[in-house]
């Protein structure tokens, strides 16, 4: 029977610092942590439409959905509308 050696641990979970990633999603930051997956899913649905008209209509529906439960998140999205929907002016790759 071979002797088991303990695995070296480079970092302990308690010693790691939680620093914000530059790639983190700024869209969901004004929302509560428990709501962020739901908001992220709603925002992703905006990207699934084939033309700019439908993208803008989907964006408006998402903002309207969020206004009742997460008004700060809805306002944040509305402020970033131009930047978030800039992709819709380009032709879709097939």
C-alpha positions in Angstrom: 0.0 0.0 0.0 1.4 3.4 -1.0 1.7 6.2 1.5 -0.6 9.2 0.7 1.0 12.6 0.9 -1.1 15.6 1.6 -1.8 17.8 -1.5 -0.1 21.2 -1.2 -2.4 24.1 -1.1 -1.3 27.3 -2.7 -4.1 29.4 -1.4 -6.5 29.2 1.4 -10.0 30.3 0.7 -9.9 32.6 3.8 -6.7 34.3 2.6 -7.9 35.2 -0.9 -9.1 38.6 -1.5 -12.2 39.2 -3.5 -11.4 41.8 -6.0 -13.8 42.9 -8.8 -12.9 41.5 -12.2 -12.6 44.0 -15.0 -14.7 41.6 -17.0 -17.5 41.5 -14.5 -20.9 42.5 -15.9 -21.6 46.1 -15.1 -25.2 45.8 -16.2 -26.3 43.8 -13.2 -24.3 45.7 -10.5 -27.1 47.9 -9.2 -29.2 44.8 -8.5 -29.3 42.6 -5.4 -26.9 39.7 -5.6 -29.7 37.1 -5.6 -31.4 38.9 -8.6 -28.3 39.1 -10.8 -28.7 35.8 -12.5 -32.3 36.6 -13.5 -31.3 40.1 -14.7 -28.4 38.7 -16.7 -30.7 36.1 -18.3 -33.2 38.8 -19.3 -30.4 41.0 -20.8 -29.1 38.0 -22.8 -32.6 37.5 -24.4 -32.2 40.9 -26.0 -29.3 39.6 -28.0 -31.2 36.7 -29.6 -33.2 38.7 -32.1 -32.5 38.9 -35.8 -33.0 42.6 -36.5 -32.7 45.9 -34.9 -36.4 46.5 -34.5 -36.9 43.3 -32.5 -33.8 44.0 -30.4 -35.1 47.4 -29.4 -38.6 46.0 -28.7 -37.1 43.3 -26.6 -35.0 45.8 -24.7 -38.1 47.9 -23.9 -39.9 44.7 -22.6 -37.0 43.8 -20.4 -36.8 47.3 -18.9 -40.6 47.3 -18.3 -40.3 43.9 -16.6 -37.6 45.1 -14.3 -39.2 48.4 -13.4 -41.6 46.9 -10.9 -39.2 44.8 -8.8 -35.8 46.3 -9.6 -36.3 50.0 -10.5 -32.6 50.8 -10.0 -31.6 48.1 -12.4 -34.2 49.2 -15.0 -32.9 52.8 -14.7 -29.3 51.6 -15.1 -30.2 49.7 -18.3 -32.2 52.6 -19.7 -29.2 54.9 -19.1 -26.9 52.4 -21.0 -29.4 51.7 -23.8 -27.4 53.3 -26.6 -24.2 51.4 -25.7 -26.0 48.1 -25.1 -27.8 48.2 -28.4 -25.0 49.6 -30.6 -24.4 46.1 -32.0 -27.9 46.1 -33.6 -26.8 48.6 -36.2 -24.4 46.1 -37.7 -25.5 43.3 -40.0 -26.0 39.9 -38.4 -23.5 37.2 -39.4 -25.1 34.0 -40.7 
